[in-house]
Amino acid sequence: MSPEGGAPPAAPGAEPPLQFEMFSREWQQLSQQDNFDGFRIEAVTQVTKYLQAAHTLFLGTQLRECGYIYQFGPVFQSEGGRTVMVARAGLDGGVSGRIIQKFGTGFEVKASSQTNLKNQQQNIHDAAAEYTGKDWTCGAKLAWQGAWLAGGSFTQRLLPSLQLGGDLTCVAVNNLMTIWQLSARWTEGKNVFTAGLNRQPDPKSPVGANLHEIRLQYVRKLSDRLSLGTEFKLSHPDKDSGLSMGYEYAFRNARVQGLLETDGRVSCCVSDYQGLGFSGMIDYVQGNYKFGVLMHVMPPEQGQPPQ
């Protein structure tokens, strides 16, 4: 054990074991896009070395009837990033906060709260604790989302390239509802393959039957900048299936993402962290279209006057 009480460091060159929710992180990075509509401005003011003030303005958006939203909040990050605190309040009535604290070399505690002053049904509060060992991880979570939720996860690295894990969540509704997941992650060179099985109550079934879903994901890193990935999912007993294909091209201060799904959805997101960004999403089945432009206003570097 390390002098600080954390887990011993992993072998040189070896990737540390991942928490269960991060098994498919490469695919999540490809497929999770910030798709929005209208015009959005994000500005950051450097208050101190560790504290920033963030401003976000939405114009011409469908998120609010009046077509605009303004949000403001501080962002604090300590030396080394061991303590992170983020808060946000907006004209739409939303107030949120999040804190992350690391202890030693393997223990981390998280807590977050999201409240809507105009709609109490949107209130969400949760707290989680995670530990990362030399070749295993575990985590526990407690949340309130209109009902109490409690869950835990555990993962174990069996081989340098193979990691297995499971997650169980209990929800205090209908006496007790359980949701469990089992997943495997295989990495070799520039290839990452993940497989997962999920079981949860079927919301469409009046007799309380369970719905099982299988997800297979594969990501190939073709170069230091370009990654391609795909996901296939199949559920039982409704025989619902879907295939998604995505890509990501990363620049020094920007990245381009694209996603194509067999359910009729096409999306793309271009993010420049020091300039303009663009977002587009078309859902041909639902008839939903979103197109947006984003402008970042960054604080000048220390010692340089503002432009």
Salt bridges, closest charged atoms under 4 A:
GLU15 OE2 - ARG25 NH2 2.31
GLU15 OE2 - ARG185 NH2 3.78
GLU21 OE2 - LYS110 NZ 3.93
GLU26 OE2 - ARG25 NE 3.22
GLU26 OE1 - ARG185 NH1 2.92
ASP34 OD2 - ARG40 NH2 2.57
GLU42 OE2 - ARG40 NH2 3.09
GLU42 OE1 - HIS296 ND1 3.70
GLU79 OE1 - LYS49 NZ 3.73
GLU108 OE2 - LYS110 NZ 3.50
GLU130 OE2 - LYS110 NZ 3.67
GLU213 OE1 - ARG215 NE 3.03
GLU231 OE2 - ARG215 NH1 3.04
GLU248 OE2 - ARG255 NH1 2.73
GLU261 OE2 - ARG265 NH1 3.01
